[in-house]
Amino acid sequence: MSKYAVIVVDMLNDFVTGALGCDRARAIVPAVANLLEAAREKGVPVIYCNDSHLKDIDHELKHWGNHAIRGTKGAEIIPELKAMPEDYIILKRRYSGFFQTDLQILLTELHVDTLIITGLHTHMCCRHTSADGYSYGYNIVCPRETTNAFTEEDYQSGLNYLKGVYGAEILPVEELIARF
């Protein structure tokens, strides 16, 4: 039996409505909220992996401009998906939720073997977090209604990459919830 953790990637104000706002991000909010509610009810850990950049310092800002600057409203989780006291928040300064963060040690201590990847962007931060997760030996699951990207092409290429390279299971969110 799998020991899951839900990874919520960059569902922050700046990614949904702010500096790097993505119209397609709104479409996934109900499915992510449904998944988080079901996970919490079944004791599945919920882990937010949030961009939290240092203004004018972080390398990623050179390419994307200022976004999700630590301590600003833009770096906060959107209200519809707010973290609960039992959830975990990992702050990241690069695309991957693993890169120089405490995510790996947290997952080890929670005895997780399968990551449920949700959030933004399927072809970037979700992809890089999945890559590192796969390299650490985690199984990857991606409920298709719970992730998105700037364009349909980016979204589909991200899902295809996760499936083709990491063997990620791409499935409807309700099918995954039934497994809890």
Backbone bond lengths (Angstrom), bond angles and torsions (degrees), N, CA, C in turn:
res aa  C-N    CA-C-N  psi(-1)  N-CA   C-N-CA  omega(-1)  CA-C   N-CA-C  phi
1 M - - - 1.445 - - 1.530 109.40 -
2 S 1.317 115.67 135.12 1.462 120.87 -177.98 1.519 111.60 -73.17
3 K 1.305 115.18 146.35 1.465 122.40 171.65 1.527 106.20 -110.31
4 Y 1.317 114.59 102.59 1.452 122.11 -173.75 1.522 113.35 -86.73
5 A 1.337 114.25 159.04 1.463 123.83 161.94 1.524 105.77 -141.31
6 V 1.322 115.91 137.84 1.460 120.78 175.21 1.521 107.88 -90.98
7 I 1.321 115.81 125.27 1.458 122.50 177.58 1.530 107.58 -106.03
8 V 1.324 116.60 117.20 1.463 122.08 179.52 1.527 107.03 -103.49
9 V 1.326 115.94 111.26 1.456 121.88 -173.62 1.530 111.05 -98.95
10 D 1.315 116.32 117.18 1.464 123.95 167.15 1.521 116.35 53.82
11 M 1.323 117.12 39.41 1.470 119.31 173.46 1.531 107.89 -86.48
12 L 1.317 113.71 66.72 1.457 123.32 -173.03 1.523 110.65 -111.13
13 N 1.305 115.85 158.43 1.465 120.70 179.99 1.527 112.32 -52.19
14 D 1.319 118.27 -45.20 1.467 119.69 -177.80 1.526 113.10 -65.83
15 F 1.318 118.73 -25.95 1.459 121.00 179.85 1.531 112.48 -87.73
16 V 1.309 116.42 -23.06 1.464 119.65 -177.99 1.528 110.94 -95.39
17 T 1.332 117.57 -47.31 1.467 119.84 -176.17 1.523 113.73 -131.26
18 G 1.310 118.66 -5.53 1.463 121.45 -171.19 1.512 115.23 -101.85
19 A 1.317 116.20 -137.02 1.462 124.12 -171.11 1.530 113.35 -52.63
20 L 1.319 118.21 -40.82 1.470 122.86 176.86 1.525 109.93 -116.51
21 G 1.327 115.80 36.53 1.456 121.59 -177.05 1.515 112.88 -52.50
22 C 1.310 114.59 139.20 1.464 122.60 -177.09 1.526 108.34 -125.90
23 D 1.310 116.63 113.04 1.469 120.19 -179.79 1.526 111.80 -54.46
24 R 1.314 116.93 -34.99 1.467 121.68 -177.19 1.536 112.33 -72.22
25 A 1.326 117.48 -15.36 1.464 120.96 -179.66 1.520 111.73 -65.42
26 R 1.301 117.69 -38.47 1.473 121.58 -179.48 1.522 111.97 -57.63
27 A 1.323 116.80 -33.54 1.468 121.31 -175.89 1.529 112.82 -63.35
28 I 1.329 117.79 -26.40 1.466 119.94 -176.11 1.525 113.40 -92.57
29 V 1.330 117.69 -11.34 1.466 120.69 -174.19 1.531 112.62 -56.72
30 P 1.337 120.91 -47.82 1.476 119.24 -179.67 1.536 113.30 -60.86
31 A 1.330 117.15 -41.16 1.467 119.82 -179.59 1.524 111.38 -67.89
32 V 1.334 117.37 -40.01 1.470 120.10 177.68 1.522 109.53 -64.74
33 A 1.337 117.35 -43.88 1.469 120.76 179.20 1.527 110.98 -60.15
34 N 1.322 117.13 -41.96 1.462 122.20 178.31 1.534 110.73 -62.44
35 L 1.321 116.00 -44.62 1.466 120.66 178.40 1.522 111.25 -62.85
36 L 1.328 117.30 -44.13 1.465 120.48 -178.92 1.522 111.25 -63.59
37 E 1.315 116.92 -41.06 1.467 120.54 178.27 1.522 110.71 -62.01
38 A 1.321 116.85 -46.75 1.467 120.80 179.54 1.532 111.09 -63.94
39 A 1.326 116.89 -41.97 1.464 120.52 179.88 1.525 110.65 -61.68
40 R 1.306 116.35 -47.35 1.474 119.57 -179.19 1.524 110.85 -62.27
41 E 1.326 118.03 -40.89 1.466 121.31 179.12 1.519 111.85 -60.84
42 K 1.334 117.29 -32.21 1.472 121.85 -177.86 1.524 113.17 -98.75
43 G 1.328 117.09 6.53 1.463 120.49 177.81 1.512 114.71 76.38
44 V 1.330 117.41 18.07 1.462 121.25 176.33 1.529 107.77 -80.32
45 P 1.320 118.54 125.59 1.461 120.33 -178.79 1.526 112.16 -61.55
46 V 1.326 115.50 140.95 1.459 123.43 174.62 1.522 107.15 -112.56
47 I 1.332 114.98 124.30 1.457 121.07 -177.18 1.526 108.97 -126.10
48 Y 1.309 115.50 119.54 1.461 120.89 175.83 1.521 108.51 -90.18
49 C 1.323 116.43 128.87 1.465 122.37 173.91 1.521 106.43 -111.88
50 N 1.323 115.73 103.69 1.459 122.10 -169.12 1.514 112.76 -114.15
51 D 1.340 115.26 130.40 1.454 118.67 168.06 1.517 107.94 -55.51
52 S 1.315 115.63 136.94 1.462 122.53 177.84 1.524 106.31 -151.04
53 H 1.326 114.93 82.33 1.462 120.58 -170.54 1.522 113.13 -87.65
54 L 1.318 113.67 152.14 1.456 121.58 172.35 1.525 107.29 -92.35
55 K 1.319 116.36 117.56 1.470 122.16 -174.59 1.531 111.28 -55.00
56 D 1.319 113.69 132.87 1.473 122.99 175.73 1.526 113.72 64.31
57 I 1.333 117.59 12.95 1.463 120.31 -179.22 1.526 111.29 -120.68
58 D 1.319 117.33 -50.23 1.468 120.51 -171.22 1.523 112.44 -62.93
59 H 1.308 114.33 134.09 1.467 123.06 -178.25 1.529 112.08 -54.79
60 E 1.301 117.46 -41.39 1.468 122.61 -177.55 1.539 111.90 -59.47
61 L 1.310 117.94 -29.23 1.468 122.08 -178.28 1.527 111.65 -67.71
62 K 1.313 117.23 -24.30 1.467 120.33 177.62 1.520 110.61 -62.92
63 H 1.304 116.85 -32.79 1.465 121.45 -178.90 1.525 112.13 -89.82
64 W 1.336 117.67 -39.62 1.462 121.84 -171.98 1.522 114.58 -106.67
65 G 1.308 118.05 -5.92 1.458 120.35 -176.33 1.520 110.49 76.99
66 N 1.321 116.06 175.28 1.462 120.32 -178.36 1.520 110.85 -66.18
67 H 1.315 114.82 126.61 1.458 122.70 175.67 1.526 108.01 -158.79
68 A 1.325 115.62 151.43 1.474 121.60 177.74 1.534 111.15 47.18
69 I 1.308 115.59 48.68 1.462 120.78 179.17 1.529 108.30 -75.51
70 R 1.307 115.20 127.33 1.464 122.05 -177.23 1.526 111.33 -48.27
71 G 1.339 115.11 131.27 1.450 120.91 177.07 1.525 114.58 88.56
72 T 1.337 117.74 -3.31 1.463 120.16 179.80 1.524 110.38 -101.14
73 K 1.317 115.03 163.70 1.473 121.55 176.01 1.527 110.61 -58.94
74 G 1.313 117.47 -35.81 1.459 121.77 -179.77 1.512 113.65 -61.28
75 A 1.318 118.12 -26.06 1.466 122.42 -179.19 1.523 112.74 -90.60
76 E 1.334 117.16 3.55 1.468 120.61 179.77 1.528 111.32 -89.04
77 I 1.328 115.43 148.82 1.465 122.18 174.96 1.525 108.14 -62.76
78 I 1.336 116.94 140.41 1.458 119.63 179.89 1.532 109.20 -60.25
79 P 1.323 117.40 145.04 1.472 120.92 -174.94 1.530 114.00 -56.67
80 E 1.327 117.46 -34.39 1.464 120.52 -178.06 1.527 113.24 -65.96
81 L 1.314 117.21 -19.26 1.474 121.53 -177.35 1.526 111.67 -122.52
82 K 1.321 117.13 27.27 1.462 120.24 -173.47 1.529 111.77 -54.94
83 A 1.304 113.66 147.95 1.465 120.78 179.32 1.522 110.09 -71.86
84 M 1.303 114.83 144.47 1.462 122.85 175.02 1.533 108.20 -97.50
85 P 1.332 117.51 162.20 1.471 119.86 -177.92 1.532 114.25 -55.75
86 E 1.335 117.58 -31.10 1.464 120.02 -178.24 1.533 113.31 -82.83
87 D 1.327 118.04 -6.19 1.459 122.25 -179.09 1.526 110.64 -81.43
88 Y 1.322 114.90 167.89 1.462 122.25 179.10 1.526 108.88 -117.71
89 I 1.321 116.40 145.77 1.461 121.23 177.47 1.523 108.62 -126.16
90 I 1.314 114.69 122.82 1.455 122.61 176.67 1.526 107.39 -110.45
91 L 1.315 117.28 124.27 1.457 121.51 177.38 1.521 108.75 -92.52
92 K 1.340 115.18 133.34 1.462 119.60 -178.14 1.523 110.04 -127.99
93 R 1.321 114.91 152.48 1.467 120.73 179.24 1.516 111.56 -117.84
94 R 1.314 117.04 4.93 1.469 122.85 177.17 1.524 107.79 -135.97
95 Y 1.326 116.85 178.86 1.461 121.09 -176.65 1.527 112.79 -60.02
96 S 1.308 117.64 -43.94 1.466 121.10 -175.27 1.518 112.46 -81.21
97 G 1.330 115.31 137.62 1.456 121.22 174.35 1.518 112.90 -68.72
98 F 1.329 117.29 -13.69 1.462 121.59 -179.59 1.521 113.22 -91.94
99 F 1.328 118.01 -28.40 1.462 121.19 -169.65 1.530 111.06 -63.40
100 Q 1.321 115.41 109.60 1.463 124.76 177.62 1.533 113.21 52.24
101 T 1.347 114.73 41.99 1.465 121.55 174.32 1.526 108.33 -125.01
102 D 1.324 116.41 -177.62 1.466 122.06 177.69 1.524 112.93 -94.27
103 L 1.321 118.36 11.77 1.471 120.01 -175.17 1.525 112.09 -59.45
104 Q 1.314 118.93 -46.01 1.467 120.84 -176.80 1.530 111.89 -61.74
105 I 1.303 118.07 -46.44 1.469 119.69 -179.65 1.528 110.95 -65.29
106 L 1.332 117.45 -37.09 1.463 120.79 177.12 1.530 110.67 -62.06
107 L 1.328 117.35 -47.84 1.469 120.75 -179.91 1.524 111.34 -62.75
108 T 1.310 117.37 -38.91 1.470 121.26 177.27 1.524 110.44 -61.92
109 E 1.320 116.52 -46.56 1.466 119.99 -178.47 1.527 112.58 -69.57
110 L 1.327 116.75 -23.23 1.469 120.86 175.50 1.530 112.17 -87.50
111 H 1.338 117.14 -3.71 1.466 123.94 179.60 1.523 112.63 60.86
112 V 1.314 116.14 36.91 1.466 122.67 -179.68 1.522 109.97 -79.43
113 D 1.343 116.55 143.51 1.460 120.68 172.22 1.525 113.02 -125.36
114 T 1.335 117.40 -9.85 1.463 121.36 -176.96 1.525 110.12 -135.75
115 L 1.338 115.10 126.38 1.459 121.23 179.22 1.523 109.82 -99.98
116 I 1.316 116.20 129.05 1.461 122.43 172.69 1.520 106.01 -98.92
117 I 1.312 116.45 109.41 1.456 122.29 -174.09 1.528 109.75 -92.71
118 T 1.337 116.09 124.40 1.456 122.47 177.97 1.529 108.77 -133.68
119 G 1.326 117.00 163.08 1.451 120.91 171.80 1.508 114.70 109.12
120 L 1.339 114.74 -147.71 1.467 122.80 -172.07 1.525 110.31 -125.84
121 H 1.196 119.56 147.46 1.448 135.10 -13.52 1.502 107.65 -106.09
122 T 1.334 116.44 137.40 1.465 122.00 -172.40 1.523 112.09 -52.85
123 H 1.313 117.53 -39.16 1.468 122.27 -175.36 1.526 113.33 -90.60
124 M 1.340 117.86 -2.30 1.469 119.90 -179.52 1.526 111.08 -125.66
125 C 1.320 117.43 -91.94 1.463 120.01 -173.09 1.528 112.82 -64.83
126 C 1.327 117.44 -39.13 1.474 119.38 175.42 1.529 109.96 -64.09
127 R 1.316 116.10 -41.41 1.465 121.11 -179.86 1.529 111.54 -64.21
128 H 1.321 117.14 -46.72 1.468 119.69 -177.53 1.532 111.43 -69.65
129 T 1.316 117.35 -36.74 1.463 120.12 175.67 1.522 109.83 -64.92
130 S 1.326 116.65 -41.66 1.472 120.86 177.20 1.525 111.16 -63.39
131 A 1.324 117.02 -40.78 1.468 120.85 -179.88 1.518 110.76 -59.22
132 D 1.326 116.21 -48.53 1.460 119.07 -179.72 1.523 110.89 -67.98
133 G 1.326 116.98 -39.10 1.467 119.95 176.41 1.516 111.47 -59.41
134 Y 1.303 116.07 -46.00 1.468 121.48 178.17 1.535 110.17 -60.29
135 S 1.328 116.52 -42.78 1.468 120.32 179.97 1.522 111.88 -63.70
136 Y 1.331 117.45 -29.46 1.462 121.36 175.84 1.522 112.19 -83.18
137 G 1.325 117.94 -2.59 1.458 120.79 175.01 1.516 115.12 98.43
138 Y 1.323 118.44 11.30 1.467 120.79 179.01 1.524 110.83 -83.37
139 N 1.316 114.94 145.90 1.460 121.16 168.57 1.521 107.02 -76.66
140 I 1.323 116.59 147.26 1.461 121.72 -177.72 1.531 109.09 -117.27
141 V 1.331 115.12 130.10 1.465 122.53 174.84 1.519 106.68 -126.14
142 C 1.328 115.97 137.81 1.458 119.75 179.66 1.529 109.33 -135.08
143 P 1.328 117.13 101.57 1.461 119.36 175.12 1.531 109.11 -66.92
144 R 1.315 116.94 120.78 1.467 121.04 -169.04 1.523 114.29 -60.16
145 E 1.325 118.80 -29.17 1.468 120.36 -178.62 1.519 113.26 -81.58
146 T 1.330 117.45 -2.72 1.460 120.46 -173.24 1.521 113.89 -109.97
147 T 1.312 116.98 11.31 1.458 120.41 176.64 1.521 108.51 -141.62
148 N 1.330 115.59 157.11 1.454 119.81 179.74 1.518 109.11 -160.95
149 A 1.331 115.13 -179.25 1.463 121.68 -178.41 1.526 108.61 -151.16
150 F 1.316 115.81 178.51 1.459 120.60 -178.85 1.524 112.61 -57.97
151 T 1.347 116.39 -37.34 1.468 120.65 -177.64 1.525 109.77 -132.25
152 E 1.316 116.56 161.79 1.464 121.58 175.48 1.532 110.30 -61.01
153 E 1.319 116.32 -39.28 1.463 120.38 179.06 1.527 111.25 -61.88
154 D 1.339 117.18 -45.34 1.468 120.78 178.35 1.530 110.95 -63.14
155 Y 1.329 116.06 -41.94 1.466 121.35 179.19 1.534 110.48 -60.92
156 Q 1.332 116.86 -51.89 1.464 120.81 -178.26 1.523 111.74 -65.20
157 S 1.327 117.05 -41.13 1.472 118.53 179.65 1.523 110.50 -64.81
158 G 1.346 116.43 -36.28 1.459 119.70 176.72 1.516 112.19 -63.05
159 L 1.337 116.43 -48.69 1.474 119.82 178.41 1.521 111.29 -60.95
160 N 1.335 117.02 -44.14 1.467 120.76 179.94 1.521 111.12 -61.50
161 Y 1.317 116.95 -39.08 1.461 121.11 178.78 1.529 110.41 -65.50
162 L 1.327 116.80 -46.97 1.465 120.23 179.92 1.524 110.77 -58.29
163 K 1.312 116.26 -43.32 1.463 120.42 -179.16 1.533 111.55 -70.67
164 G 1.323 115.77 -47.95 1.462 120.19 -174.35 1.513 114.44 -71.13
165 V 1.329 118.04 -35.38 1.458 121.03 -174.03 1.526 112.51 -98.72
166 Y 1.342 117.45 -36.20 1.466 120.28 -176.54 1.524 112.91 -109.11
167 G 1.329 116.64 1.60 1.462 119.18 -178.86 1.507 112.73 65.62
168 A 1.328 116.41 25.05 1.462 120.23 -178.94 1.520 110.32 -60.67
169 E 1.308 114.39 141.92 1.453 120.27 174.84 1.529 107.23 -88.97
170 I 1.314 116.61 119.42 1.460 122.81 178.88 1.522 106.38 -104.74
171 L 1.324 117.59 118.58 1.456 120.37 -174.06 1.517 110.96 -149.57
172 P 1.320 117.35 165.63 1.464 120.27 176.16 1.531 110.58 -67.69
173 V 1.318 116.63 145.91 1.445 121.38 -176.61 1.532 111.72 -60.61
174 E 1.321 118.14 -38.37 1.469 120.38 -179.16 1.532 111.87 -64.68
175 E 1.322 116.76 -34.26 1.467 120.13 176.98 1.525 110.53 -65.71
176 L 1.314 116.70 -40.11 1.464 120.33 177.33 1.514 111.42 -66.35
177 I 1.320 117.17 -45.58 1.471 120.77 -179.68 1.524 110.74 -57.70
178 A 1.319 117.21 -36.46 1.468 121.41 179.78 1.530 111.52 -62.47
179 R 1.314 117.91 -22.36 1.469 121.69 179.80 1.527 113.02 -78.99
180 F 1.314 116.96 -21.07 1.469 120.05 -178.58 1.475 107.96 -63.30
